[in-house]
């Protein structure tokens, strides 16, 4: 059975329910810039000098960087709302 037709049970998903709505509405161009920046940083800092990185390591690092940016974005939106109400 091809992988694209495999269904993942909802119990196996570990998606942060608070983060998901914000992540979906986060601009794709910003996520692309974060992804490229993190990937280039990983490729340039390896010890072998070959310019390679493990896929899982890159995916985890990119995911963490995007999560941090989304949290910063949410925090800045909250502070803007507080300034506007005062």
DAGIWO-V351041 format. One record per run of one state. SS is the DSSP state (H for helix, E for strand, L for the rest). FROM is the first residue (numbers start at 1). TO is the last residue. If there is no record, write none. Layout:
<<SS;FROM;TO> <SS;FROM;TO>>
This chain:
<<L;1;2> <H;3;5> <L;6;9> <H;10;12> <L;13;16> <H;17;25> <L;26;27> <H;28;44> <L;45;54> <H;55;85> <L;86;86>>
